[in-house]
Amino acid sequence: MPKLKFNSHKFEVKTYYSLIIGSGAAGLNCALHLVEEGVPSKRIGILTEKLGGGTSFNTGSDKQTYYKLSITGDQEDSPYQMAQDFFKGGAMHGDIALIESNNSLREFFHLVQLGVPFPHDKYGGYVGYKTDFDPRQRATSIGPLTSQKMSECLLDALKETSVLIFDKYFVIDLITVFDGNTKKIIGLIAINIENLSKTKDLKNIIENVKIFLANNIILATGGPAGLYKHSVYPKSQWGSLGLAINAGGILQNLTESQFGLASTKFRWNLSGSYQQVIPRYYSIDQT
């Protein structure tokens, strides 16, 4: 294992093909697909502040919705139509909309194969319903904890591989270099927070600094979470968009990424169904 030396302290450097920051449904699914695509599982690593502590494992609603291309009955749908509907909402890249639409059924049936019990009829047809401003029956759900069950099934499948999960690792920076005029990310710096002393001992902090190098870094920590002063995300969920910002990532659509009508004291987003039936909002907040 190579080592780097800074100010008389040697840091062990771990090298991987792909490193994933975040252990929610997106991060776990990404790792599983890398294995399925032929990347050796021992060359894939996941870093997370707390396994099972993020949004995917801990959020719910009256009917938590999974959105996909419609496969219900005789109604017509296509990836292009779905991408158009995504794009019409604004603050959405057309190419990303098309990629998500093209792959929505692949990912849906991937979850079905892993054991997520999405409802179906006796003929094997997976039923759907219309959700907020949905022109077709693309939505499905297994109830209030859909994303939790998805994450549990993904994690169970991942445990059958050799993908290493670095639990209680807090990523503090992305390592960047210039290749000509192009800035590239080649690794990251993290702290093993589980072994940190409560006495704020500098030597202990340095000993728990870990350096990782990788061909690919995947940021899978979800939405803005703690990026804003006012947030509806639970306080345990910080997000890591700041890592991308510090590395030079270009920001876009920030006005759309915080939250809509929601409670910030009791952190909860208002259901989209209410948005459709309530014609006007009045604020009595005098501040």
C-alpha positions in Angstrom: 0.0 0.0 0.0 1.6 3.3 -1.1 2.0 6.1 1.4 2.2 9.9 1.2 4.3 11.9 3.7 3.3 15.4 4.8 5.1 17.3 7.6 6.7 14.1 8.9 3.4 12.1 9.0 2.8 9.3 6.6 -0.7 8.8 5.2 -1.8 5.5 3.8 -3.3 5.8 0.3 -6.0 3.4 -0.8 -6.6 3.0 -4.6 -9.8 1.9 -6.2 -11.3 1.9 -9.7 -14.5 3.6 -8.5 -15.4 5.4 -5.2 -19.0 6.2 -4.3 -19.7 8.9 -1.7 -23.1 8.1 -0.1 -24.9 4.9 0.9 -28.5 5.7 -0.1 -30.5 4.0 -2.8 -28.6 5.8 -5.6 -25.1 4.9 -4.2 -25.9 1.3 -3.4 -27.6 0.8 -6.8 -24.5 2.4 -8.6 -22.1 0.0 -6.8 -24.3 -3.0 -7.7 -24.5 -2.1 -11.3 -20.7 -1.6 -11.5 -20.3 -5.2 -10.3 -22.9 -6.4 -12.8 -21.1 -4.6 -15.6 -17.9 -6.5 -14.8 -15.9 -4.2 -12.5 -14.2 -6.3 -9.8 -16.1 -5.7 -6.6 -12.9 -5.4 -4.6 -12.0 -2.4 -6.7 -15.2 -0.5 -5.7 -15.6 1.4 -2.4 -18.4 3.2 -0.7 -17.8 6.0 1.8 -20.6 7.0 4.1 -21.1 9.1 7.3 -23.6 6.5 8.5 -24.8 3.4 6.7 -28.6 3.5 6.9 -28.6 7.1 8.1 -29.6 9.0 4.9 -32.7 10.1 3.2 -33.5 6.8 1.4 -33.6 4.8 4.6 -35.4 7.4 6.7 -38.0 9.3 4.7 -41.6 8.4 4.0 -44.9 9.9 3.0 -48.6 8.9 2.8 -47.8 7.1 -0.5 -44.1 7.3 -1.4 -44.0 7.2 -5.2 -41.7 5.4 -7.5 -41.9 7.0 -11.0 -41.3 5.1 -14.2 -42.5 4.6 -17.8 -46.1 3.5 -17.8 -46.7 -0.2 -18.5 -50.3 -0.3 -17.3 -53.2 -1.5 -19.5 -53.5 -0.2 -23.1 -52.3 3.4 -22.7 -49.5 4.6 -24.9 -46.2 5.9 -23.5 -42.6 6.3 -24.6 -39.3 7.4 -23.3 -39.5 10.5 -25.5 -42.9 11.5 -24.2 -41.8 10.9 -20.6 -38.6 13.0 -21.2 -40.8 15.8 -22.7 -43.0 15.8 -19.5 -39.9 16.0 -17.3 -38.5 18.9 -19.4 -41.8 20.9 -19.4 -41.5 21.4 -15.7 -38.4 23.6 -16.1 -35.0 23.4 -14.4 -34.4 20.1 -16.2 -31.7 19.1 -18.7 -33.2 17.5 -21.8 -30.4 14.9 -22.1 -30.7 13.9 -18.5 -34.5 13.6 -18.9 -34.1 11.3 -21.8 -31.5 9.1 -20.1 -33.8 8.8 -17.0 -36.8 7.9 -19.2 -34.9 5.4 -21.3 -33.6 3.6 -18.2 -36.6 3.8 -15.9 -38.0 0.4 -16.8 -34.6 -1.2 -16.6 -34.2 0.1 -13.0 -37.8 -0.7 -12.0 -37.4 -4.4 -13.0 -34.0 -4.5 -11.4 -35.6 -3.6 -8.1 -38.4 -6.2 -8.7 -35.7 -8.8 -9.2 -34.1 -7.8 -6.0 -37.3 -8.3 -4.1 -39.1 -5.0 -3.9 -42.8 -6.0 -3.8 -44.3 -3.5 -6.2 -48.0 -4.3 -6.7 -49.1 -6.3 -9.8 -52.3 -8.0 -11.0 -52.9 -11.7 -11.4 -51.6 -11.5 -15.0 -48.2 -10.1 -14.0 -49.0 -6.6 -15.0 -47.5 -3.9 -12.7 -50.3 -1.4 -11.9 -49.8 2.3 -11.9 -51.6 5.5 -10.9 -51.4 9.2 -11.7 -49.3 11.4 -9.4 -48.8 15.1 -9.3 -49.4 16.6 -12.8 -48.7 13.2 -14.4 -50.4 12.8 -17.8 -50.1 9.0 -17.6 -50.2 6.3 -14.9 -46.5 6.1 -14.4 -46.4 6.1 -10.6 -46.3 3.0 -8.4 -45.7 2.5 -4.7 -45.5 -0.1 -1.9 -46.6 2.4 0.7 -45.1 5.0 3.0 -41.6 3.4 3.2 -41.0 2.5 -0.5 -37.4 4.0 -0.6 -36.6 2.2 2.7 -37.5 -1.2 1.2 -35.6 -0.4 -2.0 -32.5 0.5 0.0 -32.7 -2.6 2.1 -33.0 -4.9 -0.9 -30.1 -3.1 -2.6 -27.9 -3.4 0.5 -28.8 -7.1 0.9 -27.6 -7.7 -2.7 -24.5 -5.7 -2.2 -23.5 -7.7 0.9 -23.2 -10.7 -1.4 -20.3 -9.0 -3.2 -16.9 -7.9 -2.0 -17.6 -4.2 -2.3 -16.1 -2.5 0.8 -18.2 0.0 2.7 -16.3 2.5 4.7 -18.9 3.3 7.4 -18.4 6.4 9.6 -16.1 8.1 7.0 -16.7 11.8 6.5 -15.4 13.1 3.1 -13.9 16.5 3.6 -12.4 17.3 0.1 -12.0 16.1 -3.4 -8.4 15.9 -4.8 -8.1 17.7 -8.2 -5.3 18.0 -10.7 -5.0 19.8 -14.1 -4.6 17.7 -17.2 -3.7 20.5 -19.6 -6.6 22.9 -19.3 -8.9 20.3 -17.9 -9.5 19.9 -14.2 -9.9 16.3 -13.1 -10.9 14.7 -9.8 -8.5 11.9 -9.0 -9.4 11.1 -5.4 -10.7 12.3 -2.0 -9.7 13.0 1.6 -11.8 11.6 4.4 -11.8 11.4 8.2 -12.6 8.2 10.1 -15.0 9.8 12.5 -15.7 6.7 14.5 -12.1 6.7 15.9 -12.0 10.4 16.6 -11.2 11.4 20.1 -13.6 13.7 22.0 -10.6 15.7 23.4 -9.9 17.4 20.0 -6.4 16.0 20.0 -4.5 17.1 16.8 -2.5 13.9 16.6 -5.6 11.8 16.8 -7.2 13.8 14.0 -4.2 13.4 11.8 -4.1 9.7 12.4 -7.7 9.4 11.2 -7.2 11.3 7.9 -7.5 8.9 5.0 -6.6 9.4 1.4 -8.3 7.6 -1.5 -7.4 7.6 -5.2 -9.7 6.4 -7.9 -10.4 6.5 -11.6 -14.0 7.5 -10.9 -15.6 9.4 -8.1 -19.4 9.2 -7.9 -21.2 11.8 -5.6 -24.4 10.0 -4.5 -25.4 12.1 -1.5 -28.7 13.3 -2.8 -30.2 16.8 -2.7 -28.9 20.1 -1.1 -29.8 19.1 2.5 -27.5 21.2 4.6 -26.3 23.5 1.8 -28.9 26.1 2.8 -29.4 27.9 6.1 -33.1 27.0 6.0 -33.8 23.4 5.1 -36.6 20.8 5.3 -34.2 17.9 5.3 -33.7 16.1 8.7 -30.8 17.5 10.6 -29.0 14.2 10.4 -28.8 14.6 6.6 -26.2 17.0 5.4 -25.7 16.2 1.8 -22.3 16.9 0.1 -22.9 19.3 -2.7 -20.2 21.5 -1.1 -17.6 19.0 -2.2 -18.6 19.5 -5.8 -18.7 23.3 -5.4 -15.2 23.4 -3.9 -13.9 21.2 -6.7 -15.2 23.7 -9.3 -18.6 22.3 -10.1 -20.9 24.7 -12.0 -24.1 25.5 -10.2 -27.5 25.8 -11.9 -31.1 26.0 -11.0 -30.4 26.8 -7.3 -33.7 28.6 -7.0 -35.5 25.3 -7.7 -33.4 23.1 -5.5 -34.2 24.2 -1.9 -37.8 23.3 -1.2 -41.4 24.3 -2.1 -44.2 24.8 0.4 -42.9 23.1 3.6 -42.4 23.3 7.3 -38.9 24.1 8.5 -39.6 23.7 12.3 -41.1 20.3 11.8 -39.1 19.4 8.7 -41.5 18.0 6.2 -42.5 18.8 2.6 -46.1 19.3 1.8 -47.7 16.6 -0.3 -48.1 17.5 -4.0 -51.8 16.5 -3.8 -52.4 19.5 -1.5 -50.7 21.8 -4.0 -53.3 20.8 -6.6 -56.5 21.3 -4.5 -55.6 24.4 -2.5 -56.1 27.4 -4.9 -54.4 30.1 -2.8 -52.0 30.5 0.1 -52.2 33.2 2.8 -49.3 33.8 5.2 -50.1 35.1 8.7 -46.4 35.2 9.7 -45.8 38.9 10.7 -42.0 38.6 10.7 
